[in-house]
Amino acid sequence: MEVIAKVRFNASKERIESFGMNKYLVYLPFPEEGNSLNVVIEVLSRQMGIPRKNIILKRKALVTNDLVFEVN
């Protein structure tokens, strides 16, 4: 199954919003860093209730900067 996540950095607090079928908006309270992808996977893992090893980055949309994950 594909999951699409749009990430907003420098938010006031960490939170996640769901927009229907497998679409999420993730707010993170820090600037984008090298390990940001790991944090996004951790947040999605908690939200969806699945192990983080089952969430794999499939691609990053160039125009919209959406992250597309494959979830097993």
HUSUL-V160568 format. One record per run of one state. SS is the DSSP state (alpha for helix, beta for strand, coil for the rest). FROM is the first residue (numbers start at 1). LEN is the number of residues. If there is no record, write none. Layout:
BEGIN
SS&FROM&LEN, SS&FROM&LEN
END
This chain:
BEGIN
coil&1&1, beta&2&7, coil&9&6, beta&15&4, coil&19&4, beta&23&5, coil&28&8, alpha&36&13, coil&49&3, alpha&52&3, beta&55&6, coil&61&6, beta&67&5, coil&72&1
END
